[in-house]
Amino acid sequence: MIERTDEHDSFRSVVRDFARRELAPRIDEWEAAAELPMEAVTKMAELGLFGIVFPEEWGGSGGDFTSLCIAIEEIGQVSQSLGITLSAGVGLGANPIHSFGTPEQQAQWLPALVAGTALGAFGLTEPDAGSDAGGTRTKAAYDSATDEWVINGSKAFITNSGTPITSVVTVTAVTAPGQISSFIVPAGTPGLIIEPAYNKLGWHASDTHGITLVDCRVPAANMLGPQGSGLRNFLAILDDGRIAISALALGCARACLDLSVEYAKERHAFGGPIGRFQGLAFQMADLAVAVQNSHNLTYGAALLKDQGKPFRQAAAMAKLYSTETAVTATRIATQVFGGSGFIESPVARFYRDAKILEVGEGTSEIQRLVISRGLGLPVG
């Protein structure tokens, strides 16, 4: 049984009301602009959403990971773009520094990241090293004369890397044969080149860029964690992120279910509401089961994390199931809406947004690999 408290229910109501009142009316406008709406980020920051899981000493509220998932799910029900902005800002921007940073690094970067007045980015994926994170080609060489690391390479598909308030990008780089370390690279550092924003299928109102590093110098003190710990630490960050993406996918699927049920009650054809036809009704019934299963998997994994128990397997299962459910939900919703689902509408937007959920933070194939290894099956 997944534990749920009155505080969680109250918090969900607060975020749901906020998302529907402050964000939903302007989603179409923000999506059409095809850039991250800073006023929406400011509103989420004022509500304290970027600081949910961080200690009060850094300006956070000291909440649990379950509460963060609730916030991501509820924001994701009105905008997947803003949901991923929140998820990445917390889990990929601030969390690496909070989890692995020195006290000095934390003091320098966390207050603004936790407040949501700054955003951080997570530079792991490369053009030739996505799912194969161990294939990182970006390199960092130590310059003893200046006590700096000189970084050269490129990163791809980096969320929150080019916003007006991006303060830092943490990147992985090879520091010795077979050794990957990570570094804090402040925004504006010479040699840190933020490429033009991608023209994406979905997530139009989120910020995503490629990054090129050309003789990019950072002080030795900017190494994040011990030398050689970069890949291991970043993969641990991804375990958290998979639960968060599962929550985002759950928001997408639940929104599609709600929209489909409402439309099937109101849309009339052949003398009555179309929801009376089993061809549609049974699809929505199956979707309702899948949404509930996604909820249970997502919050079950979040509970394990909150309890300090192993959760890698649960995170992979939640991410796999919920994201594939989200893609299915958008297909069903588009079918229920018919032609109306093919024109610009929330259903069409969710359809575009859903596919990346099966790719980002580890593809469905990678999740199945993680799960099969967790079962003790031989490694190929």
C-alpha positions in Angstrom: 0.0 0.0 0.0 1.4 3.4 -1.0 1.6 5.8 1.9 -0.3 9.0 1.3 -0.7 11.7 3.9 -3.2 14.6 4.4 -0.2 16.9 3.7 0.3 15.3 0.3 -3.4 15.7 -0.6 -3.4 19.3 0.5 -0.3 20.0 -1.4 -1.7 18.4 -4.5 -4.8 20.6 -4.3 -2.6 23.7 -4.0 -0.5 22.8 -7.0 -3.5 21.7 -9.1 -5.3 25.0 -8.4 -2.1 27.0 -9.2 -1.5 25.1 -12.5 -5.0 25.5 -13.7 -5.4 29.1 -12.6 -2.0 30.6 -13.3 -0.6 28.4 -16.1 -3.3 26.7 -18.1 -4.9 29.8 -19.6 -1.6 30.8 -21.4 -0.2 27.5 -22.4 -1.2 27.8 -26.1 0.4 31.3 -26.2 3.7 30.0 -24.6 3.8 27.0 -26.9 3.3 29.1 -30.0 6.2 31.3 -28.9 8.4 28.2 -28.8 10.5 29.3 -25.9 10.6 28.9 -22.2 8.2 31.5 -20.6 10.2 33.1 -17.8 7.0 34.5 -16.2 5.8 30.9 -15.7 9.1 29.9 -14.1 8.8 32.9 -11.8 5.4 31.9 -10.8 6.5 28.3 -10.0 9.5 29.7 -8.1 7.3 31.9 -6.0 5.2 28.9 -5.1 8.4 27.2 -3.9 8.3 24.3 -6.3 12.0 24.4 -7.1 12.9 24.0 -3.4 10.5 21.2 -2.4 13.1 18.6 -1.6 16.0 20.7 -0.4 16.9 21.6 3.2 15.8 24.8 4.8 19.5 25.9 5.1 19.5 26.4 1.3 16.1 28.0 1.2 14.1 24.8 0.5 11.1 23.4 2.4 12.7 20.1 3.4 9.9 18.1 1.7 10.0 14.6 0.5 10.5 13.3 -3.0 6.8 12.2 -3.2 5.8 15.9 -3.0 8.1 16.8 -5.9 6.5 14.0 -8.0 3.1 15.4 -7.1 4.1 18.9 -8.3 5.6 17.5 -11.5 2.5 15.4 -12.2 0.1 18.3 -11.6 2.1 20.8 -13.7 2.5 18.1 -16.4 -1.3 17.8 -16.6 -1.5 21.3 -18.0 2.0 21.6 -19.7 4.6 18.9 -20.3 7.0 21.7 -21.2 6.7 23.3 -17.8 6.7 20.0 -16.1 10.0 19.0 -17.6 11.4 22.5 -16.8 10.6 21.9 -13.1 11.8 18.3 -13.2 15.1 19.1 -14.8 15.6 22.3 -12.8 15.4 20.3 -9.5 16.7 16.9 -10.4 19.3 17.7 -13.0 20.2 21.2 -12.2 20.4 21.5 -8.4 20.5 17.9 -7.3 24.0 17.0 -8.5 25.4 20.0 -6.6 23.4 19.2 -3.5 24.3 15.5 -3.6 27.9 15.7 -4.6 29.1 19.2 -4.1 31.5 20.5 -1.5 30.1 22.9 1.1 31.7 25.8 -0.8 30.1 24.7 -4.1 26.7 24.3 -2.4 26.9 27.7 -0.8 27.8 29.3 -4.1 25.2 27.7 -6.3 22.3 26.2 -4.4 20.5 29.2 -2.9 19.5 30.6 -6.3 18.8 27.2 -7.8 16.6 26.2 -4.9 14.8 29.5 -5.0 14.1 29.1 -8.7 15.7 32.4 -9.5 18.4 30.5 -11.4 18.3 27.2 -13.4 21.0 24.6 -13.8 21.6 22.1 -16.6 22.9 18.6 -16.7 25.4 17.8 -19.5 25.7 14.1 -19.8 24.3 13.1 -23.2 26.5 13.6 -26.3 25.8 13.2 -30.0 27.6 9.8 -30.0 27.0 8.9 -26.4 23.4 9.0 -25.4 22.2 5.7 -23.8 25.9 4.7 -23.8 27.0 7.2 -21.2 30.2 5.4 -20.7 31.1 6.3 -24.3 31.7 9.9 -23.3 34.1 11.7 -25.7 34.3 15.1 -24.0 37.7 15.4 -22.5 39.2 17.5 -19.7 42.9 18.0 -19.3 44.5 19.4 -16.1 46.7 22.5 -16.5 49.0 22.5 -13.5 50.3 26.0 -14.3 46.9 27.6 -13.7 45.3 24.8 -11.5 42.5 24.6 -14.1 40.8 21.9 -16.1 40.5 22.5 -19.8 37.4 20.9 -21.3 36.7 20.1 -25.0 33.8 18.3 -26.4 30.0 18.6 -27.0 26.8 17.7 -25.3 23.3 17.2 -26.9 19.7 17.7 -25.9 20.5 19.7 -22.7 17.4 21.0 -20.9 17.5 24.5 -19.3 20.9 25.2 -20.7 20.2 28.4 -22.6 17.6 30.3 -20.5 18.2 33.9 -19.4 18.6 32.6 -15.8 20.8 29.6 -16.5 23.6 29.9 -13.9 25.5 26.6 -14.3 25.9 23.5 -16.4 27.4 20.4 -14.8 29.2 18.3 -17.5 30.9 14.9 -17.6 34.3 14.5 -19.2 37.1 11.9 -19.6 40.0 12.8 -17.3 42.0 9.7 -17.8 41.7 6.5 -19.8 38.5 4.8 -18.5 37.9 7.6 -16.0 35.0 10.0 -16.2 34.7 13.0 -13.9 32.2 15.9 -13.7 32.6 19.6 -13.5 30.6 22.7 -12.6 30.8 25.1 -15.6 29.3 28.5 -14.8 27.2 30.1 -17.5 29.2 32.6 -19.5 32.5 30.8 -19.1 34.7 31.5 -22.2 34.6 28.4 -24.4 31.1 27.3 -23.2 29.1 27.7 -26.4 25.3 27.3 -26.2 24.1 26.2 -29.6 20.8 27.5 -31.1 17.7 26.0 -29.7 16.4 22.8 -31.3 13.3 22.7 -33.5 11.6 20.0 -31.5 8.6 17.7 -32.2 7.2 18.6 -28.8 8.0 20.4 -25.5 7.9 23.6 -27.5 7.8 25.8 -24.4 10.9 24.1 -22.8 14.5 25.2 -23.3 16.7 22.6 -25.0 20.1 23.2 -26.7 23.3 21.5 -27.7 26.5 22.6 -26.0 30.0 22.9 -27.4 33.0 23.3 -25.1 36.2 24.7 -26.8 39.2 25.0 -24.5 36.7 25.8 -21.7 38.6 26.5 -18.5 37.3 25.9 -15.0 39.1 26.1 -11.7 40.2 22.7 -10.2 37.8 23.6 -7.3 34.9 23.2 -9.8 35.3 19.4 -10.0 32.1 18.0 -8.8 32.8 15.0 -6.5 36.1 13.1 -6.5 38.0 12.6 -9.7 36.6 9.5 -11.6 33.3 9.6 -9.8 31.4 11.5 -12.5 29.7 8.7 -14.4 28.7 6.8 -11.2 27.3 9.9 -9.6 25.4 11.0 -12.7 23.9 7.6 -13.2 22.6 7.8 -9.6 21.1 11.2 -10.5 19.3 9.5 -13.4 17.6 7.0 -11.0 15.9 9.9 -9.3 15.1 11.5 -12.6 13.4 8.3 -13.9 10.8 8.6 -11.1 10.3 12.2 -11.9 9.8 11.5 -15.6 7.4 8.8 -14.6 5.4 11.4 -12.7 5.5 13.7 -15.8 4.2 10.9 -18.0 1.5 10.1 -15.4 0.4 13.7 -15.7 0.2 13.4 -19.5 -1.8 10.1 -19.4 -4.2 11.3 -16.7 -4.9 14.6 -18.7 -5.6 12.5 -21.8 -7.9 10.2 -19.9 -9.8 13.1 -18.4 -10.1 15.0 -21.7 -11.3 11.8 -23.4 -14.0 11.0 -20.9 -15.3 14.5 -20.9 -15.4 14.7 -24.7 -17.0 11.2 -25.0 -19.8 12.4 -22.8 -20.4 15.6 -24.7 -19.8 14.7 -28.3 -22.9 13.3 -29.9 -23.1 11.0 -33.0 -25.7 8.6 -34.3 -28.3 9.8 -31.8 -26.3 10.0 -28.6 -22.9 10.6 -26.8 -20.1 8.6 -28.4 -19.0 7.3 -25.0 -21.8 4.8 -25.2 -20.0 2.9 -27.9 -17.9 0.0 -26.5 -15.2 0.6 -29.1 -14.3 3.8 -27.3 -15.5 3.0 -23.8 -13.4 -0.1 -23.5 -10.3 1.8 -24.7 -10.9 4.4 -22.0 -11.5 1.7 -19.4 -8.2 0.1 -20.2 -6.5 3.4 -20.1 -8.0 4.1 -16.6 -6.4 0.9 -15.4 -3.1 1.8 -17.0 -3.2 5.3 -15.4 -3.8 3.7 -12.0 -1.0 1.3 -12.5 1.3 4.2 -13.5 0.3 6.0 -10.3 1.1 3.0 -8.2 4.4 2.4 -9.8 5.5 6.1 -9.7 4.6 6.7 -6.1 5.7 3.3 -5.0 9.2 4.1 -6.3 9.1 7.6 -4.8 8.2 6.0 -1.4 11.1 3.7 -1.6 13.4 6.6 -2.2 11.8 8.6 0.7 12.4 5.6 3.0 16.0 5.3 2.0 15.5 1.9 0.5 16.9 0.6 -2.9 14.8 1.9 -5.7 16.7 1.5 -9.0 14.5 -1.4 -10.1 11.3 0.3 -9.1 12.4 3.5 -10.8 13.1 1.7 -14.1 9.8 -0.1 -13.9 7.9 3.1 -13.2 9.6 5.0 -16.0 9.1 2.2 -18.5 5.4 1.6 -17.8 4.3 5.2 -17.3 6.0 6.6 -20.4 4.6 3.9 -22.6 1.2 4.4 -21.1 1.5 8.1 -21.8 2.2 7.5 -25.5 -0.8 5.1 -25.6 -3.0 7.6 -23.9 -2.3 10.3 -26.4 -3.1 7.9 -29.3 -6.4 6.9 -27.6 -7.3 10.5 -26.9 -6.6 11.6 -30.5 -8.9 8.8 -31.7 -11.7 9.7 -29.3 -11.5 13.4 -30.4 -11.3 12.4 -34.1 -10.6 15.3 -36.4 -10.7 17.7 -33.5 -7.7 15.9 -32.0 -5.7 16.4 -35.1 -5.9 20.2 -35.1 -4.2 22.5 -32.6 -5.6 21.4 -29.2 -4.4 20.1 -25.8 -4.8 16.6 -27.2 -2.6 17.3 -30.2 0.0 19.0 -27.9 0.1 16.0 -25.6 0.5 13.7 -28.7 3.6 15.6 -29.7 5.0 15.9 -26.2 4.6 12.2 -25.2 7.1 10.5 -27.5 10.2 12.0 -25.8 9.1 10.5 -22.5 10.1 7.1 -23.9 13.5 8.4 -24.8 14.8 11.0 -22.3 16.4 9.9 -19.0 17.0 6.5 -20.5 15.1 4.9 -23.3 12.5 2.2 -22.9 15.1 -0.3 -24.1 17.6 0.9 -21.4 14.8 0.5 -18.7 14.2 -3.1 -19.9 18.0 -3.7 -19.7 18.1 -2.3 -16.1 15.1 -4.4 -15.1 16.5 -7.6 -16.6 19.8 -7.1 -14.9 17.9 -6.5 -11.6 16.3 -9.9 -12.2 19.8 -11.4 -12.2 19.8 -12.3 -15.9 23.2 -12.5 -17.7 24.7 -9.3 -19.0 25.2 -9.5 -22.8 
